Amino acid sequence: MKFFGKSREQKMGFNIRHIKKYWRWVKKTHVQYKENTFFSKKYARRCLALDIALLRNRPDEEIDRAAMKKHEWVLDYMEDKCSETITKYKNMPAPENLHKLNKETKVWSMWWQGEEHADKLFRMCIDSARRHTGQEVITLSKDNYQNYFDIPEYILQKNREGKIALQHICDLMVVSIMAAEGGFFTGATVWWSQDKGADFLRTPFFVCKAETKRKYLISRSRWVGYVMGGNKEFPLFPFTRDCLLEYWRKCDMAVDYLMMDYIFELAYRNIPCVKEMIDSVPDNNLLRNELINKLSEPYDEEAFKRYTEGDTFLYKLSWKFGNKAEKTADGRITNYGHMLGECGDRL
């Protein structure tokens, strides 16, 4: 028997899957709601309202309104917790050499356990950075970061106690190396597709950018946390580092996973030269998320030129999305297999 174009069994199967998915969401959201009440019930309700708007696929305007209510609460909270740092940098004059070319052309990346223990995807991405920049690429780890900067003991202790996640330790390391050395940071899953030499790396300030009027993300795609470059004197880097240090000195729980984006927004609002520099960066690498779900598609030389000859040269990959098979079921090489092959025996 069929109805609505589907058999009763198909319809029931769809409904069961839908119900299971819904209850998984309810369970996850309930846990998150309880965690958010640690900060305030008002914050928890705002996060829940945003989650419900997303689940119900509400219009963009409604989702953005819910997101902005959450964003403003988080910003107010972090402004309070980082007040000493904000006051310090807000009253600090802009550096005279703000627009000078970056002296440092080192490229930095990060793998906490060390590059020798990294997985194949990371090593492929790092190899692409080395090939296409022609520069030294240094992988920061738990064993070598002390050569460049320090992490206070209270941060490490809170990490051991499970209060600070490794991701937030890594965020601190990113802005610490940029504040200490300058240069260019490329995330663990950023794949470079085209040659970019020292002139590009000497840009006074660079972020991937595709500014949008959508307000779902606090960044509005004016920046990303996984690619940035510039002079060590640029206030954004030490400001973000010092905000994170002050926040974790006072707090034992992250108010949001994307804390660094909120601190960037605080810098954008409070430090005029940071706003000036971010606004001056043109939109770039607009297709940076396009390759992430196409890694397991069969490799085609002409089609792949879209990724190697266009305006986008930095692609964000991920461990979480897409099946990264090196060959298709019928034995053809995939895009991922081709990208690995470009590394030769360096993996």
LINDAVEN-V270040 format. One record per run of one state. SS is the DSSP state (helix for helix, strand for strand, loop for the rest). FROM is the first residue (numbers start at 0). TO is the last residue. Records with the same first field share a line. If there is no record, write none. Layout:
SS: FROM-TO + FROM-TO
This chain:
loop: 0-0 + 3-4 + 36-39 + 55-58 + 81-81 + 90-105 + 110-113 + 117-118 + 133-135 + 140-143 + 147-151 + 160-164 + 180-181 + 186-188 + 192-196 + 201-203 + 207-207 + 209-225 + 230-233 + 250-257 + 270-270 + 280-282 + 284-296 + 298-299 + 308-312 + 316-325 + 327-331 + 341-342 + 346-346
strand: 1-2 + 5-6 + 106-109 + 136-139 + 182-185 + 189-191 + 204-206 + 208-208 + 226-229 + 283-283 + 297-297 + 313-315 + 326-326 + 332-333
helix: 7-35 + 40-54 + 59-80 + 82-89 + 114-116 + 119-132 + 144-146 + 152-159 + 165-179 + 197-200 + 234-249 + 258-269 + 271-279 + 300-307 + 334-340 + 343-345
